[in-house]
Amino acid sequence: MPRSNYTMHMKNRRASFDQLLADLGQPIACVDLETTGGRPQQDRILEVGIVFLSQNEEPREWTQLLNPGCSVSPYISKLTGIHAQMLHGMPRFEELAEQLAAQLQGHIIVAHNARFDLAFLRQSFLRAEIPFKAKTLCSVKLSRQLFPSEARHGLDAVMDRLAISCSSRHRALGDARVVAEFIHRMAEQRYDDLVHACKTQWQQESLPPNIDPQEIESIPNRPGVYLFLGKSELPLYIGKSIHLRKRVLDHFRNDFHQDREFRIAQQVEHIEWIETADELGALLLEARLVKERKPIYNRILRQKKDFCTIFWEGPGTEPPKIIHGAELRPGVCYGTFANRRSAKAALKHLAQKSRLCDIRLGLQNGTGSCFGFQIKRCLGACIGQESAIQHDERLYDALQVMQIQHWPYSGPIGIPEENDGFYIHVFDRWRQMGMIHKETGESTALDNPLIFDADMYRILLRYITNSPGNVLQLDLDW
C-alpha cells in the first residue's frame, strides 16, 4: 500500500475507533489473564496483560507477571511458557490490587471469554478486600453476533478469520493485543454492526458465551426440569424448578462464587427442558433423570440403589448393624447413607450426642468398659452402671428422627397434578409406579420401578406429611 494511502487508512481507522469510544461512552481496557488453572476460588492469576484504548490517544499497554503463591503445573508452563523460576521475586496480586483497580476504573473491560477473566479478577479483588465492578464485553459473544454463520469463535479462529498475527500467543499481553486488534478491525469494517452487538450484549443477561440468548428466551417460567449439555454424552447438570427460566439464569449470575457453577458456565453449550404441571412432578422427574442420565455435576441424587441403612429391631435385641439398601425393611431401618462409612459416622454421632455405649451400638467389640465410658461420654451400659433396657430406650428415641417408615396406606395411592395437570401420579410402598390420565383413565407404567429409592422416599414422605388431603386411595392392581 502506498504511504499516502496507508496514512489515510490509519486516519480513518483512528476516526472510526474514536467514534466507537464516544458512542460507548467509556474508554476500553482489553484484558487477558494467564492462570494456574480453571477454578477461580482455588487457582491464581499468573500474569495480567492490558491494552488501554482511549479516545484521541495512542494505545497504552501494561503487563505484569505475578507470584501465585502455589506451584505451576507442567501443562500450564508448556502452554504459556511461564515457568516457576520466572516468578521468583514477582509481586503477589494483593500487592498490586489497588494499582490495578485504579487503572481499570472507568473502563469497559473487553476480554475473550470475559466470564473466565472476570471471575478470576473478581475473586482476586475479593481476597484483597478491594471492591471491583466494571462494565464488560465478551469478544467471543461479539464474534458470534458478528459472524453467526461461523462455527468457531475461539481466539485462534478469530485470528485466522481476520488474518491477525500474534507473536506471543497464550501470554497475557499478546492475547490482549489480539482482542484490541479485533475491536479495531470491527470498528473500521463493520461499525454499525459492532455498536449494535455491544449494546445488545449489555441488554441481555450475563450468559455463557456458547449460549444463544434466544434459547434462554424460549425457556418457560413454569415448573419443570432443565438439562445443561456440553460436548460429552453425559449431561453436565440436571436441575428442577417451579420457574425454569429464572432458575437457569440464576446459575449464570455471580458464578465466580462457586466453582461448580463456574465450570458449568464454561462448558455448557445447549440447554434442554421438560415442563411439568407442578413442583411434585418436577421433583420426581429430576430424581429419575439424574439416576438414568448420570450428569457430571449432580452428586446428591446420582446413586440409584447402592446405599446403606442402619438395621435395628429395637430395645433388648442385638446391636444395630449396617446393611445394604436392597435389604431395607421399613420400621426397623434408620436413615439412608451413601456407604458404610457414612452410616458408621452417623452411629458415632448418635453415641456422642446421646451418651450411648460404643459396644451396645456395635461400634466396638469386646467386653468391659467401652472407649466412650473411658472418656466419660458413655453412661456405663457396657459395665452395668446403666441397664441395657434403659440404654436401648434412649437409643430408640435418638433413632426415631431417621426411621424409614412403613407405607401408611393399605394399597396404592394417587396424587393428582396441580395447575390443571392431566395426570395422577401413582405410588405404592414408596415406589413411583406410573401415571393415570385424569379424563381417559388410561394408565402408563414406569419401566422397572425401584424396589426402594431413598430420594423418592424423602420426596413422597414430605408431600404426604404436608398435603395429606391431596392423596387419593386407589383401588387397583398395578
N, C-alpha and C positions, 0 to 999 in steps of 0.2 A: 504494500500500500504506500503510495507517495506520501511524503511527510505532511504536505498540506492537507491531504485527505485524512491522514491519521490524527492530525491536530483537531480537525473539525469533528471527527468521530469521538475523540476524547471529550471535547466540549459538550457535544450532545449527550454523551453518556453521563457526564457530570451534572448537566442540567436536569436530565430525567431523574437521576438519583436524588438530587436536592429537592425536586418536586415531590418525590415519594416521601421523603422525610417530612416535608411540610404537610402533606396530606395525612400522614400517620400521626403527626403531632409530637413526635419524640425522636431523638437520635437512637441509633441501633447499636447493640453490642452482640456481635456474633461470637458465641461461646462454644468451646469444646473442652471436655474433660477426659483424662485418662484415669482409670481407677484400678484398684486391686481386684475387683470382681464386680458382680452384678447386683449386690444386695446393699441398698443404701444404709441400712442400720448396722450391718456388720463390716462391710468393706469401706475403704477410704479412698480419697482423691490423691492421685499421684502427680498430676500435672494439670495446670489450668492454662488455656490459651484463649485470648480475646482479641478480636478486631473491632475497634470502636469506629463507627461511621457517623459523622456529624455533618450537618448542613454547612456548605461553604468552607469545609475544612478537609485536609488530606486525612486518609485513614491513619489511625494510631493503634499500635499493637502492644500487647502486654502478655507475657508468658512467665510461668514460674513452676519449677519442679518443687514437690513437697515431700517431706518425710511423713509417710503414712503411719509410722509407729507400729508397723507389723511387717511381716515378710511379703515379698513379691514372688508370686508363683512363676515357674519357668514358662508357662503358657503366656502370661501377661508380658514377661520380659521378651519373649520371642516375637509377640505381636507388636509391641510398641518400641522395642529397642531400649527400654528403660530397665537398667539393672540396679541391684541393691547398692553397689558402690557409688553410683551416680547420685544417690540420695543422702549420702553422709554429709552432715553439716547443713542440709537444706531445712528451711523452717517448717514447722507444723502448720496446718491450716488455721488453727486458732490464733497463731501469731500474726497472720495476715488478714484475718477475717474482717476487722474494722476497715482496713485499707481497701479490701476488695469490695465490701458492701458500699463504701463511699463512691468507688469508681463506677459501680453498676447502677447506682441510684439515678433515677430519671431516664434510664434507657429501656428500650424494648429489647428483651433478650431473645435472640434467634438462635436456635440450635437444631441440629439434625437428630430427630427423635428427642424433642425437647423434654419429654416426660422423664427420660433417663437422667439427663444432665440436671434438670431442675430438682428431681428427687434427691440427688446427691448434694446439690447446693443447699437445699432447704434443710436436709438432715445435718449437714456440716455446720451451717449457721446456727441451727437449733442447739447443737452440742456446745457451740461457742457462746450461747445465750445472747445472740445478736438477732434482732428482728429482721426478717427478709421477706419482701414481697415485690414482685415485678410483673409487668405486662409481658407476655411471651408469645412467640410464634414458633411453630414447629415446621421446619423446612421439608420434612417428609410429607406432612399434610399439604403444604403448598405445592409440592411436586405432584401429589395425587390429584389436587384440584386443577392444576395447570396442564397436566398430561394424563388425563383419565384413561386413555387407551393403552398406556404403558403398564406392564405387569410389575416391573421392579422400580423401587424408589429409594434404595439404599444410596449411600454417598458414592460408591463406585459406579452405580448405574447412572446417577446424575452427572458424574464426571464424564462418563462415556457418551451420554446423550448430548452434552453441551461442549464436548471437547475441552474440558477444564483439566489442567495439569496440576499435579501436587508432588513436590519433591520430598515431602516428609509425611506421607500417609500414616495414619494411626499415631501421630503425635498431635498434641492438643492445638498448637498454633497452626500447623499445616492444615488440619481438618477445618479449623475455624476460618482460615483463608478461603477454602473451597466454598463454605457456606456464604461468605461475603461475596465471592465472585458470582455464585448462583443468584443472589439477590440483585447484584448489579446487572447481570445479563437479563434477568426477567424485567427489571425496571426499564431497561433500554429497549427490549424486543416486544414485551407484552405488558406494557404499563397498566392499562385499564384492567386487564385480567388479574394482574398481581394485586392491585389495590383491592379489587373485589374479593379475591381469595383471602387476603389478610383480614378484611372486615368480616367476612363470612366465618372465618375461624374464630374470631373473638365473640361472635354471636352465639356460637354453639357451645355445648357443654364440653368439659375437658375430657375428650375421648381418646383412647389409644390410637396411635397413628394408622393402624391397619383396619379400623372400624369405620364404615361409611355412616355418617350421621343419619342418612335416610333409613338405614337398617334399624337404628335406635328409635326413630320416629314411628316405625311400623309396629313396635312392641306395645301391646295394650297395657293400660294401667288397671289390670284385672288380676284376680288370683291365678296362680299357675306356677309352672316350673320353668327355669331357664337353664340352658347349657352353653358354657363357654368352650369353643372349639379352637384348636390350633392346628399344627401340622400333623400331630400324632393321631392315630386311630382312636386313642383314648381321649375322652373329653378332659379339658383342663379342670373344670369345676361344674358342679350341678347344684343349684340352689332353688329355693322356693320363696314366694312372697304373695301377699294379697294385693300388692301394687307392683306388677312386674317391671315396668319401665323405670319407676323410681328406684327400685332395689338394684337394678342393673347399673344405673348411673351412680348409685352410692358406692359401688365397687371402685369407680374411677375418680372419685373425689378424695383428695388428700391421701392417695395410695402410698406416698412415701412413708407414712407412719407404720405400715405393716408390710413385711417382706412378702408374704403370700399374695396380698393384693397387688403389689408392685410386679411380681413375677407373672401373675395372671395378665395384667395390663400389657406387659411386654410381649406376651406370647399369643394373646387372643387374636384370631383373625375372622371369626364368624360367631354369631350368636343365634341359637335356636330357642324356641319356647313352645310350651304346650299349655293352653289355657285349661283351667278347671273351674267348676262352678263356685267353689268355696275354699276356705282355708284347709278344711279337713282333706279334701281331695288333693290339694297341693302337698300337704304333709305326706300323705300315703304314696303319691306318685314319686315324690323326691326320694323317700326311703327305698322304694323299689328300684328306681332307675340307678341310684348310686350303687346298689349291690349288683345290678346287672351290667352297668357300663364301666364301673370301677374308675371314676375320674381321678386324675393325678393329685389334685389338691384337696379332695374331701378325705378326711381322716376318721371322723367320728362314726359315720354311718357305713363305712365300706365293708366291714365284716358281715358275713352272711349268717353263719350258724356256728362258727368256730369261736365260741365264747365259753366262759366257765361260770359256775354259780356255787354258792355255799349251801350244802345239804345238811340239815339237822332236823331230827324227828321230835325234838322237844326235851323238856326237863326230865332228868333221870335216864336218858338214853346215852348212847355213845357220843364222844365229842364231835363237833362239826367236822365235815370233810369237804374238800373242794372236788367237784365233779365236772364233767364235760357238759356243755349246754344241751346236747342231744338227750341226756339222761334227766333233764329238768322235770320236777314234779311240783306243780303249784301247791302252795300251802306249807311245804316243808323245804322250800328253796328260797334263798335270800340273795338278791342282787344279781346283776349280770356284769361280767368283767371280761376284758379283752383277753386275759391269760391268767394262769395260775398265780403268777407273781402279784398281779393286781388284786386278786381275791385274797391272797395271804396278807397283803398290805392292809386290806380292809379289816381283817380279823385283828391284826396288830393294833390298828387304830381303835377298834372296839375295846381291846384289852386296856389300852391307855386311858381312854375316855371314861370307861365304866369300872375300872379297877378289877378286871377279870383275871382269871388264872390262866397262864400260858399252857399248862398241862391239860386243864379241862377244855381249853379251846383247840387242842390238838396241835398247838404251835411248838410244843416241846415234849420230848419223850422222857420216860424215866419216872422215878418215884422221889418222894421227899419234896422239899420246897422248890418252887419254880423260880426262874430268874426274876419274874415280876415281884415275888414276895421278898427276894433278897434286896431289891432296890425300893422296898416299901410301897409298891404300887398294888400288888395283889392283896386281897383281904384274907388270904390264908386257906382257901378251899383245898389246896394241894396238901396241907398238913393238918386238916381238920379244925382249924380255927373258925372256918365258916362251913356250914353244911353244904353238901353237893346240891341239894334241892334249892337252898337259898341262892347259891351261885347261879344255878341254871335258870331260876326265875328272873334274876337280873339280866342274864344273857338273853332270855326270851324277850324281855321288854326292850332291850337295846336293838335286837334284830328286827323288830316289827316294822320299822320305817323302810326296811329293804325287802320285806316279804313279797314274793311272787304270789299274787292272789289267785284263788280258784276262780274259774269262769262263773260269774254271778247270775247266769241265766240258765234256763232249762234246755235251751237249744240255740239255734242261730238267731241273730238279731239283724235288723236293718237300720241304717242311718240315712235318711233322705238328704240329698244335696240341697244346700240353701240357695238363695238368689234365683229361684225358679229353675233350678237344675233339673235335668231329665232323669237322673238315675238315683237308685237306692243302693248304697254300699252294703254288702252282706259280709258278716263276720261270724265265726264260730270258734270258741275256745281260743281266743286271742289271735286267730288267723283271719286274714282277709281272703274271702272265698271268691268274690266276684261282684257283679252288679246286676240289678234288675231295672229294666226300663219302667218308669212310673206309669206310663199310659198303656203300653202294649203288654207289659208283664213279661217280655222276653228277657231271658237271663243270659248272662255272659260269664263263664267261669274263668278264673285266672289259671294260667298254666303253673302247675307244681307249687301250690301254696306251701309256705314253710311250716314245718311242724311247730316251731316256736321261733319267733323273731323278737329280739329284745326291743328294737326300735318300734315295731308295730305294737307291742305290748304297752310301751310308755305312751304312745300317741293315743291308743284306744282307751287306756285307763284314765288318762287325763280328760278325754272327751266325755266318757260316760259318768265320770265323777262330777264334772262341771255342767253337763247338759243332759241329765237323765231323762228329761221329758221328751227329748228328740229321738229316743231309742224305741224302735218297733220290735216286738217279739214276733218272730216269723214261724209259721207252721209249714216247714218244707224240709225235704230230704235232699240236701245239696250234693 
